[in-house]
């Protein structure tokens, strides 16, 4: 299982991750990413990796738990 991590200091609120996986990512009141579900099932990993890679400022990463 993998875990999503976000660097909110780097996030600029482009919301590309939200477009790619709205069930996992959102943009909060502060204008930065909010991770709605940080655990990633193996069956969903490809979709989440695509969402993470869509971040233009590399504010997201996937770590092995």
PyMOL Python script that loads the backbone (N, CA, C, O; Angstrom):
from pymol import cmd

cmd.read_pdbstr("""\
ATOM      1  N   UNK A   1       0.844  -1.180   0.000  1.00  0.00           N
ATOM      2  CA  UNK A   1       0.000   0.000   0.000  1.00  0.00           C
ATOM      3  C   UNK A   1       0.887   1.240   0.000  1.00  0.00           C
ATOM      4  O   UNK A   1       1.956   1.255   0.609  1.00  0.00           O
ATOM      5  N   UNK A   2       0.430   2.266  -0.684  1.00  0.00           N
ATOM      6  CA  UNK A   2       1.158   3.527  -0.761  1.00  0.00           C
ATOM      7  C   UNK A   2       0.352   4.634  -0.093  1.00  0.00           C
ATOM      8  O   UNK A   2      -0.860   4.526   0.094  1.00  0.00           O
ATOM      9  N   UNK A   3       1.066   5.705   0.261  1.00  0.00           N
ATOM     10  CA  UNK A   3       0.451   6.841   0.946  1.00  0.00           C
ATOM     11  C   UNK A   3       0.798   8.117   0.184  1.00  0.00           C
ATOM     12  O   UNK A   3       1.938   8.304  -0.242  1.00  0.00           O
ATOM     13  N   UNK A   4      -0.189   8.988   0.017  1.00  0.00           N
ATOM     14  CA  UNK A   4       0.015  10.265  -0.666  1.00  0.00           C
ATOM     15  C   UNK A   4       0.467  11.305   0.352  1.00  0.00           C
ATOM     16  O   UNK A   4      -0.089  11.405   1.446  1.00  0.00           O
ATOM     17  N   UNK A   5       1.472  12.068  -0.021  1.00  0.00           N
ATOM     18  CA  UNK A   5       1.967  13.175   0.802  1.00  0.00           C
ATOM     19  C   UNK A   5       1.901  14.449  -0.030  1.00  0.00           C
ATOM     20  O   UNK A   5       2.119  14.424  -1.241  1.00  0.00           O
ATOM     21  N   UNK A   6       1.597  15.564   0.631  1.00  0.00           N
ATOM     22  CA  UNK A   6       1.530  16.854  -0.054  1.00  0.00           C
ATOM     23  C   UNK A   6       2.373  17.874   0.686  1.00  0.00           C
ATOM     24  O   UNK A   6       2.429  17.877   1.916  1.00  0.00           O
ATOM     25  N   UNK A   7       3.023  18.734  -0.069  1.00  0.00           N
ATOM     26  CA  UNK A   7       3.762  19.861   0.495  1.00  0.00           C
ATOM     27  C   UNK A   7       2.927  21.112   0.227  1.00  0.00           C
ATOM     28  O   UNK A   7       2.999  21.696  -0.855  1.00  0.00           O
ATOM     29  N   UNK A   8       2.136  21.516   1.220  1.00  0.00           N
ATOM     30  CA  UNK A   8       1.232  22.660   1.028  1.00  0.00           C
ATOM     31  C   UNK A   8       1.984  23.977   0.901  1.00  0.00           C
ATOM     32  O   UNK A   8       1.426  24.966   0.428  1.00  0.00           O
ATOM     33  N   UNK A   9       3.240  23.997   1.317  1.00  0.00           N
ATOM     34  CA  UNK A   9       4.056  25.202   1.137  1.00  0.00           C
ATOM     35  C   UNK A   9       4.427  25.392  -0.334  1.00  0.00           C
ATOM     36  O   UNK A   9       4.678  26.513  -0.777  1.00  0.00           O
ATOM     37  N   UNK A  10       4.458  24.307  -1.075  1.00  0.00           N
ATOM     38  CA  UNK A  10       4.808  24.346  -2.492  1.00  0.00           C
ATOM     39  C   UNK A  10       3.552  24.484  -3.369  1.00  0.00           C
ATOM     40  O   UNK A  10       3.591  25.122  -4.421  1.00  0.00           O
ATOM     41  N   UNK A  11       2.457  23.891  -2.932  1.00  0.00           N
ATOM     42  CA  UNK A  11       1.212  23.891  -3.708  1.00  0.00           C
ATOM     43  C   UNK A  11       0.760  25.315  -4.025  1.00  0.00           C
ATOM     44  O   UNK A  11       0.771  26.196  -3.165  1.00  0.00           O
ATOM     45  N   UNK A  12       0.364  25.517  -5.279  1.00  0.00           N
ATOM     46  CA  UNK A  12      -0.131  26.823  -5.708  1.00  0.00           C
ATOM     47  C   UNK A  12      -1.592  26.767  -6.141  1.00  0.00           C
ATOM     48  O   UNK A  12      -2.108  27.721  -6.723  1.00  0.00           O
ATOM     49  N   UNK A  13      -2.251  25.657  -5.859  1.00  0.00           N
ATOM     50  CA  UNK A  13      -3.683  25.553  -6.104  1.00  0.00           C
ATOM     51  C   UNK A  13      -4.104  25.421  -7.556  1.00  0.00           C
ATOM     52  O   UNK A  13      -5.209  25.831  -7.911  1.00  0.00           O
ATOM     53  N   UNK A  14      -3.261  24.866  -8.398  1.00  0.00           N
ATOM     54  CA  UNK A  14      -3.625  24.681  -9.805  1.00  0.00           C
ATOM     55  C   UNK A  14      -4.800  23.714  -9.984  1.00  0.00           C
ATOM     56  O   UNK A  14      -5.550  23.818 -10.954  1.00  0.00           O
ATOM     57  N   UNK A  15      -4.952  22.787  -9.060  1.00  0.00           N
ATOM     58  CA  UNK A  15      -6.062  21.818  -9.024  1.00  0.00           C
ATOM     59  C   UNK A  15      -6.011  20.768 -10.132  1.00  0.00           C
ATOM     60  O   UNK A  15      -7.024  20.127 -10.411  1.00  0.00           O
ATOM     61  N   UNK A  16      -4.873  20.580 -10.758  1.00  0.00           N
ATOM     62  CA  UNK A  16      -4.747  19.505 -11.749  1.00  0.00           C
ATOM     63  C   UNK A  16      -5.025  18.150 -11.105  1.00  0.00           C
ATOM     64  O   UNK A  16      -5.632  17.276 -11.723  1.00  0.00           O
ATOM     65  N   UNK A  17      -4.584  17.982  -9.878  1.00  0.00           N
ATOM     66  CA  UNK A  17      -4.804  16.722  -9.163  1.00  0.00           C
ATOM     67  C   UNK A  17      -6.294  16.486  -8.926  1.00  0.00           C
ATOM     68  O   UNK A  17      -6.765  15.350  -8.992  1.00  0.00           O
ATOM     69  N   UNK A  18      -7.029  17.552  -8.651  1.00  0.00           N
ATOM     70  CA  UNK A  18      -8.473  17.442  -8.421  1.00  0.00           C
ATOM     71  C   UNK A  18      -9.170  17.002  -9.706  1.00  0.00           C
ATOM     72  O   UNK A  18     -10.067  16.159  -9.673  1.00  0.00           O
ATOM     73  N   UNK A  19      -8.764  17.565 -10.819  1.00  0.00           N
ATOM     74  CA  UNK A  19      -9.347  17.181 -12.109  1.00  0.00           C
ATOM     75  C   UNK A  19      -9.092  15.701 -12.384  1.00  0.00           C
ATOM     76  O   UNK A  19      -9.966  15.003 -12.899  1.00  0.00           O
ATOM     77  N   UNK A  20      -7.913  15.230 -12.045  1.00  0.00           N
ATOM     78  CA  UNK A  20      -7.537  13.843 -12.318  1.00  0.00           C
ATOM     79  C   UNK A  20      -8.137  12.844 -11.330  1.00  0.00           C
ATOM     80  O   UNK A  20      -8.400  11.697 -11.690  1.00  0.00           O
ATOM     81  N   UNK A  21      -8.354  13.279 -10.080  1.00  0.00           N
ATOM     82  CA  UNK A  21      -8.851  12.352  -9.050  1.00  0.00           C
ATOM     83  C   UNK A  21      -9.596  13.130  -7.960  1.00  0.00           C
ATOM     84  O   UNK A  21      -9.091  13.306  -6.851  1.00  0.00           O
ATOM     85  N   UNK A  22     -10.789  13.585  -8.293  1.00  0.00           N
ATOM     86  CA  UNK A  22     -11.576  14.417  -7.368  1.00  0.00           C
ATOM     87  C   UNK A  22     -12.012  13.665  -6.114  1.00  0.00           C
ATOM     88  O   UNK A  22     -12.361  14.289  -5.112  1.00  0.00           O
ATOM     89  N   UNK A  23     -11.997  12.354  -6.157  1.00  0.00           N
ATOM     90  CA  UNK A  23     -12.352  11.574  -4.977  1.00  0.00           C
ATOM     91  C   UNK A  23     -11.205  11.493  -3.973  1.00  0.00           C
ATOM     92  O   UNK A  23     -11.398  11.046  -2.842  1.00  0.00           O
ATOM     93  N   UNK A  24     -10.013  11.924  -4.383  1.00  0.00           N
ATOM     94  CA  UNK A  24      -8.830  11.835  -3.522  1.00  0.00           C
ATOM     95  C   UNK A  24      -8.291  13.208  -3.142  1.00  0.00           C
ATOM     96  O   UNK A  24      -7.775  13.389  -2.039  1.00  0.00           O
ATOM     97  N   UNK A  25      -8.407  14.177  -4.049  1.00  0.00           N
ATOM     98  CA  UNK A  25      -7.843  15.508  -3.832  1.00  0.00           C
ATOM     99  C   UNK A  25      -8.926  16.580  -3.880  1.00  0.00           C
ATOM    100  O   UNK A  25      -9.939  16.432  -4.562  1.00  0.00           O
ATOM    101  N   UNK A  26      -8.692  17.655  -3.146  1.00  0.00           N
ATOM    102  CA  UNK A  26      -9.563  18.830  -3.192  1.00  0.00           C
ATOM    103  C   UNK A  26      -8.688  20.050  -2.945  1.00  0.00           C
ATOM    104  O   UNK A  26      -7.529  19.921  -2.549  1.00  0.00           O
ATOM    105  N   UNK A  27      -9.235  21.218  -3.175  1.00  0.00           N
ATOM    106  CA  UNK A  27      -8.557  22.461  -2.838  1.00  0.00           C
ATOM    107  C   UNK A  27      -9.303  23.063  -1.659  1.00  0.00           C
ATOM    108  O   UNK A  27     -10.511  23.294  -1.729  1.00  0.00           O
ATOM    109  N   UNK A  28      -8.579  23.316  -0.576  1.00  0.00           N
ATOM    110  CA  UNK A  28      -9.183  23.828   0.644  1.00  0.00           C
ATOM    111  C   UNK A  28      -9.350  25.336   0.637  1.00  0.00           C
ATOM    112  O   UNK A  28      -9.023  26.006  -0.343  1.00  0.00           O
ATOM    113  N   UNK A  29      -9.860  25.858   1.735  1.00  0.00           N
ATOM    114  CA  UNK A  29     -10.104  27.291   1.882  1.00  0.00           C
ATOM    115  C   UNK A  29      -8.839  28.122   1.734  1.00  0.00           C
ATOM    116  O   UNK A  29      -8.901  29.279   1.318  1.00  0.00           O
ATOM    117  N   UNK A  30      -7.702  27.548   2.069  1.00  0.00           N
ATOM    118  CA  UNK A  30      -6.424  28.262   1.962  1.00  0.00           C
ATOM    119  C   UNK A  30      -5.904  28.290   0.522  1.00  0.00           C
ATOM    120  O   UNK A  30      -4.885  28.921   0.240  1.00  0.00           O
ATOM    121  N   UNK A  31      -6.607  27.604  -0.387  1.00  0.00           N
ATOM    122  CA  UNK A  31      -6.188  27.587  -1.780  1.00  0.00           C
ATOM    123  C   UNK A  31      -5.133  26.553  -2.102  1.00  0.00           C
ATOM    124  O   UNK A  31      -4.508  26.608  -3.161  1.00  0.00           O
ATOM    125  N   UNK A  32      -4.930  25.605  -1.192  1.00  0.00           N
ATOM    126  CA  UNK A  32      -3.943  24.552  -1.412  1.00  0.00           C
ATOM    127  C   UNK A  32      -4.614  23.185  -1.335  1.00  0.00           C
ATOM    128  O   UNK A  32      -5.752  23.050  -0.885  1.00  0.00           O
ATOM    129  N   UNK A  33      -3.883  22.190  -1.783  1.00  0.00           N
ATOM    130  CA  UNK A  33      -4.409  20.837  -1.862  1.00  0.00           C
ATOM    131  C   UNK A  33      -4.788  20.290  -0.485  1.00  0.00           C
ATOM    132  O   UNK A  33      -4.119  20.540   0.518  1.00  0.00           O
ATOM    133  N   UNK A  34      -5.877  19.540  -0.480  1.00  0.00           N
ATOM    134  CA  UNK A  34      -6.313  18.766   0.676  1.00  0.00           C
ATOM    135  C   UNK A  34      -6.438  17.328   0.184  1.00  0.00           C
ATOM    136  O   UNK A  34      -7.087  17.060  -0.827  1.00  0.00           O
ATOM    137  N   UNK A  35      -5.816  16.419   0.902  1.00  0.00           N
ATOM    138  CA  UNK A  35      -5.896  15.006   0.534  1.00  0.00           C
ATOM    139  C   UNK A  35      -7.079  14.407   1.283  1.00  0.00           C
ATOM    140  O   UNK A  35      -7.085  14.364   2.514  1.00  0.00           O
ATOM    141  N   UNK A  36      -8.067  13.951   0.548  1.00  0.00           N
ATOM    142  CA  UNK A  36      -9.279  13.402   1.144  1.00  0.00           C
ATOM    143  C   UNK A  36      -9.088  11.968   1.619  1.00  0.00           C
ATOM    144  O   UNK A  36      -9.716  11.541   2.588  1.00  0.00           O
ATOM    145  N   UNK A  37      -8.231  11.237   0.944  1.00  0.00           N
ATOM    146  CA  UNK A  37      -7.935   9.847   1.309  1.00  0.00           C
ATOM    147  C   UNK A  37      -6.477   9.593   0.951  1.00  0.00           C
ATOM    148  O   UNK A  37      -6.138   9.479  -0.227  1.00  0.00           O
ATOM    149  N   UNK A  38      -5.612   9.504   1.959  1.00  0.00           N
ATOM    150  CA  UNK A  38      -4.171   9.424   1.682  1.00  0.00           C
ATOM    151  C   UNK A  38      -3.653   8.024   1.386  1.00  0.00           C
ATOM    152  O   UNK A  38      -2.506   7.873   0.967  1.00  0.00           O
ATOM    153  N   UNK A  39      -4.465   7.004   1.590  1.00  0.00           N
ATOM    154  CA  UNK A  39      -4.012   5.652   1.286  1.00  0.00           C
ATOM    155  C   UNK A  39      -4.443   5.264  -0.124  1.00  0.00           C
ATOM    156  O   UNK A  39      -5.558   5.564  -0.551  1.00  0.00           O
ATOM    157  N   UNK A  40      -3.550   4.599  -0.831  1.00  0.00           N
ATOM    158  CA  UNK A  40      -3.801   4.245  -2.223  1.00  0.00           C
ATOM    159  C   UNK A  40      -3.739   2.732  -2.365  1.00  0.00           C
ATOM    160  O   UNK A  40      -2.712   2.111  -2.093  1.00  0.00           O
ATOM    161  N   UNK A  41      -4.828   2.159  -2.786  1.00  0.00           N
ATOM    162  CA  UNK A  41      -4.850   0.726  -3.061  1.00  0.00           C
ATOM    163  C   UNK A  41      -4.030   0.445  -4.311  1.00  0.00           C
ATOM    164  O   UNK A  41      -3.947   1.281  -5.211  1.00  0.00           O
ATOM    165  N   UNK A  42      -3.437  -0.714  -4.359  1.00  0.00           N
ATOM    166  CA  UNK A  42      -2.609  -1.085  -5.505  1.00  0.00           C
ATOM    167  C   UNK A  42      -3.396  -0.985  -6.813  1.00  0.00           C
ATOM    168  O   UNK A  42      -2.849  -0.591  -7.843  1.00  0.00           O
ATOM    169  N   UNK A  43      -4.657  -1.337  -6.767  1.00  0.00           N
ATOM    170  CA  UNK A  43      -5.490  -1.307  -7.973  1.00  0.00           C
ATOM    171  C   UNK A  43      -5.753   0.109  -8.482  1.00  0.00           C
ATOM    172  O   UNK A  43      -6.127   0.281  -9.642  1.00  0.00           O
ATOM    173  N   UNK A  44      -5.567   1.110  -7.651  1.00  0.00           N
ATOM    174  CA  UNK A  44      -5.836   2.505  -8.011  1.00  0.00           C
ATOM    175  C   UNK A  44      -4.557   3.321  -8.191  1.00  0.00           C
ATOM    176  O   UNK A  44      -4.615   4.516  -8.483  1.00  0.00           O
ATOM    177  N   UNK A  45      -3.417   2.685  -8.018  1.00  0.00           N
ATOM    178  CA  UNK A  45      -2.146   3.407  -7.999  1.00  0.00           C
ATOM    179  C   UNK A  45      -1.835   4.128  -9.314  1.00  0.00           C
ATOM    180  O   UNK A  45      -1.336   5.252  -9.283  1.00  0.00           O
ATOM    181  N   UNK A  46      -2.110   3.524 -10.446  1.00  0.00           N
ATOM    182  CA  UNK A  46      -1.793   4.161 -11.734  1.00  0.00           C
ATOM    183  C   UNK A  46      -2.541   5.480 -11.895  1.00  0.00           C
ATOM    184  O   UNK A  46      -1.966   6.465 -12.359  1.00  0.00           O
ATOM    185  N   UNK A  47      -3.805   5.507 -11.519  1.00  0.00           N
ATOM    186  CA  UNK A  47      -4.602   6.731 -11.630  1.00  0.00           C
ATOM    187  C   UNK A  47      -4.080   7.816 -10.703  1.00  0.00           C
ATOM    188  O   UNK A  47      -4.033   8.986 -11.081  1.00  0.00           O
ATOM    189  N   UNK A  48      -3.689   7.438  -9.495  1.00  0.00           N
ATOM    190  CA  UNK A  48      -3.190   8.411  -8.528  1.00  0.00           C
ATOM    191  C   UNK A  48      -1.816   8.925  -8.941  1.00  0.00           C
ATOM    192  O   UNK A  48      -1.529  10.110  -8.775  1.00  0.00           O
ATOM    193  N   UNK A  49      -0.975   8.065  -9.471  1.00  0.00           N
ATOM    194  CA  UNK A  49       0.335   8.502  -9.970  1.00  0.00           C
ATOM    195  C   UNK A  49       0.147   9.515 -11.096  1.00  0.00           C
ATOM    196  O   UNK A  49       0.875  10.506 -11.158  1.00  0.00           O
ATOM    197  N   UNK A  50      -0.803   9.288 -11.972  1.00  0.00           N
ATOM    198  CA  UNK A  50      -1.103  10.249 -13.036  1.00  0.00           C
ATOM    199  C   UNK A  50      -1.517  11.591 -12.447  1.00  0.00           C
ATOM    200  O   UNK A  50      -1.073  12.637 -12.919  1.00  0.00           O
ATOM    201  N   UNK A  51      -2.358  11.571 -11.426  1.00  0.00           N
ATOM    202  CA  UNK A  51      -2.788  12.811 -10.770  1.00  0.00           C
ATOM    203  C   UNK A  51      -1.610  13.523 -10.120  1.00  0.00           C
ATOM    204  O   UNK A  51      -1.488  14.743 -10.222  1.00  0.00           O
ATOM    205  N   UNK A  52      -0.750  12.774  -9.457  1.00  0.00           N
ATOM    206  CA  UNK A  52       0.425  13.355  -8.798  1.00  0.00           C
ATOM    207  C   UNK A  52       1.358  13.978  -9.829  1.00  0.00           C
ATOM    208  O   UNK A  52       1.871  15.077  -9.621  1.00  0.00           O
ATOM    209  N   UNK A  53       1.575  13.293 -10.918  1.00  0.00           N
ATOM    210  CA  UNK A  53       2.467  13.806 -11.970  1.00  0.00           C
ATOM    211  C   UNK A  53       1.887  15.026 -12.681  1.00  0.00           C
ATOM    212  O   UNK A  53       2.620  15.774 -13.327  1.00  0.00           O
ATOM    213  N   UNK A  54       0.585  15.226 -12.566  1.00  0.00           N
ATOM    214  CA  UNK A  54      -0.043  16.381 -13.221  1.00  0.00           C
ATOM    215  C   UNK A  54       0.221  17.688 -12.477  1.00  0.00           C
ATOM    216  O   UNK A  54      -0.079  18.763 -12.997  1.00  0.00           O
ATOM    217  N   UNK A  55       0.772  17.611 -11.280  1.00  0.00           N
ATOM    218  CA  UNK A  55       1.060  18.818 -10.497  1.00  0.00           C
ATOM    219  C   UNK A  55       2.243  19.567 -11.113  1.00  0.00           C
ATOM    220  O   UNK A  55       3.349  19.029 -11.177  1.00  0.00           O
ATOM    221  N   UNK A  56       2.018  20.804 -11.567  1.00  0.00           N
ATOM    222  CA  UNK A  56       3.098  21.540 -12.230  1.00  0.00           C
ATOM    223  C   UNK A  56       4.206  22.015 -11.295  1.00  0.00           C
ATOM    224  O   UNK A  56       5.275  22.411 -11.758  1.00  0.00           O
ATOM    225  N   UNK A  57       3.963  21.981  -9.981  1.00  0.00           N
ATOM    226  CA  UNK A  57       4.989  22.430  -9.033  1.00  0.00           C
ATOM    227  C   UNK A  57       5.516  21.283  -8.168  1.00  0.00           C
ATOM    228  O   UNK A  57       6.249  21.516  -7.206  1.00  0.00           O
ATOM    229  N   UNK A  58       5.148  20.055  -8.507  1.00  0.00           N
ATOM    230  CA  UNK A  58       5.615  18.847  -7.802  1.00  0.00           C
ATOM    231  C   UNK A  58       5.362  18.906  -6.300  1.00  0.00           C
ATOM    232  O   UNK A  58       6.248  18.608  -5.499  1.00  0.00           O
ATOM    233  N   UNK A  59       4.159  19.288  -5.931  1.00  0.00           N
ATOM    234  CA  UNK A  59       3.803  19.391  -4.516  1.00  0.00           C
ATOM    235  C   UNK A  59       3.314  18.066  -3.936  1.00  0.00           C
ATOM    236  O   UNK A  59       3.095  17.963  -2.729  1.00  0.00           O
ATOM    237  N   UNK A  60       3.143  17.063  -4.778  1.00  0.00           N
ATOM    238  CA  UNK A  60       2.617  15.776  -4.333  1.00  0.00           C
ATOM    239  C   UNK A  60       3.638  14.679  -4.561  1.00  0.00           C
ATOM    240  O   UNK A  60       4.453  14.744  -5.480  1.00  0.00           O
ATOM    241  N   UNK A  61       3.576  13.661  -3.698  1.00  0.00           N
ATOM    242  CA  UNK A  61       4.442  12.500  -3.876  1.00  0.00           C
ATOM    243  C   UNK A  61       3.734  11.267  -3.315  1.00  0.00           C
ATOM    244  O   UNK A  61       2.801  11.380  -2.519  1.00  0.00           O
ATOM    245  N   UNK A  62       4.181  10.117  -3.733  1.00  0.00           N
ATOM    246  CA  UNK A  62       3.642   8.849  -3.279  1.00  0.00           C
ATOM    247  C   UNK A  62       4.742   8.101  -2.553  1.00  0.00           C
ATOM    248  O   UNK A  62       5.834   7.912  -3.089  1.00  0.00           O
ATOM    249  N   UNK A  63       4.455   7.677  -1.334  1.00  0.00           N
ATOM    250  CA  UNK A  63       5.431   6.942  -0.529  1.00  0.00           C
ATOM    251  C   UNK A  63       4.899   5.555  -0.230  1.00  0.00           C
ATOM    252  O   UNK A  63       3.695   5.365  -0.055  1.00  0.00           O
ATOM    253  N   UNK A  64       5.791   4.598  -0.173  1.00  0.00           N
ATOM    254  CA  UNK A  64       5.414   3.243   0.200  1.00  0.00           C
ATOM    255  C   UNK A  64       5.257   3.174   1.710  1.00  0.00           C
ATOM    256  O   UNK A  64       6.139   3.589   2.462  1.00  0.00           O
ATOM    257  N   UNK A  65       4.119   2.641   2.141  1.00  0.00           N
ATOM    258  CA  UNK A  65       3.842   2.548   3.584  1.00  0.00           C
ATOM    259  C   UNK A  65       4.456   1.298   4.164  1.00  0.00           C
ATOM    260  O   UNK A  65       4.330   1.048   5.363  1.00  0.00           O
TER     261      UNK A  65
END
""", "prot")
cmd.dss("prot")
cmd.show_as("cartoon", "prot")
cmd.util.cbc("prot")
cmd.orient("prot")
